[in-house]
């Protein structure tokens, strides 16, 4: 059975919030270092695989602010065939309204 982790970026104000949410939803070691190296080590060494990490409601600004984090997650995805990283970008309301689908 696949393990799915969903982190709602509406609840994330900084990188510490991200790590806290990740620790709350997983079985990471108690001495998790809350940095990119610890994240890499924990996903590749402690996380129950197969696993999908979904990041939802991420804004374009957050996607840019956390680019280093997302690059590490993409790197893990390339190296671990049982790990998937799915960021789901949230469009601003004005962009949502500008998308017209006509039939």
C-alpha positions in Angstrom: 0.0 0.0 0.0 1.3 3.4 -1.0 2.0 6.0 1.7 0.6 9.5 0.6 1.6 12.6 2.5 -0.2 15.9 1.7 1.0 19.2 2.9 -1.2 22.2 2.5 0.9 25.3 1.8 -1.9 27.6 3.0 -0.7 26.4 6.5 3.0 27.1 5.7 4.5 30.5 6.6 8.1 29.5 6.6 10.5 26.6 6.1 10.2 25.7 9.8 6.4 25.3 9.4 7.1 22.9 6.5 9.5 20.7 8.5 7.1 20.7 11.5 4.2 19.6 9.3 6.3 16.9 7.7 7.4 15.6 11.1 3.8 15.6 12.4 2.7 13.5 9.4 5.5 11.0 9.3 7.7 8.7 11.3 10.9 10.7 11.0 13.5 10.3 13.7 13.1 12.4 16.8 16.4 14.1 16.2 15.4 15.2 12.6 17.6 18.1 11.8 15.1 20.3 10.0 17.4 21.1 7.0 17.7 19.9 3.5 20.4 17.2 4.3 18.2 15.8 7.0 15.2 15.9 4.7 17.1 13.9 2.1 18.4 11.4 4.6 15.0 10.9 6.2 13.1 10.4 3.0 15.6 8.0 1.6 16.3 6.2 4.9 13.2 6.4 7.2 10.1 7.1 5.1 8.0 4.1 4.3 8.2 3.6 0.5 6.4 3.7 -1.9 5.4 7.2 -1.0 3.9 10.2 -2.8 4.5 13.7 -1.3 1.8 16.1 -2.5 2.3 19.8 -1.9 -1.1 21.5 -2.4 -2.2 25.2 -2.6 1.3 26.5 -3.3 1.5 29.9 -4.8 4.0 31.0 -7.5 5.8 33.1 -4.9 6.1 30.2 -2.5 7.3 27.9 -5.4 10.0 30.5 -6.0 10.8 31.0 -2.2 11.2 27.2 -1.6 12.9 26.4 -4.9 15.9 24.8 -3.1 13.6 22.5 -1.1 11.7 21.5 -4.2 14.9 20.8 -6.1 16.0 18.4 -3.3 12.6 16.7 -3.5 12.9 16.3 -7.3 16.5 14.9 -6.8 15.1 12.3 -4.4 12.3 11.5 -6.9 14.9 10.8 -9.6 17.0 8.6 -7.3 14.2 6.7 -5.6 11.8 5.0 -8.0 9.3 4.5 -5.1 9.1 8.2 -4.2 6.9 10.7 -6.1 6.8 14.5 -5.6 3.7 16.3 -6.8 3.5 20.1 -6.3 0.0 21.5 -7.1 0.2 25.2 -7.9 -2.6 27.4 -6.9 -3.5 30.0 -9.4 -4.5 33.5 -8.2 -8.2 34.2 -8.6 -7.6 36.6 -11.5 -5.7 33.9 -13.4 -8.4 31.3 -12.7 -11.0 33.7 -14.1 -8.9 34.4 -17.3 -8.9 30.7 -18.2 -11.9 30.2 -20.5 -12.9 26.8 -21.8 -15.3 27.0 -24.7 -16.9 24.0 -26.3 
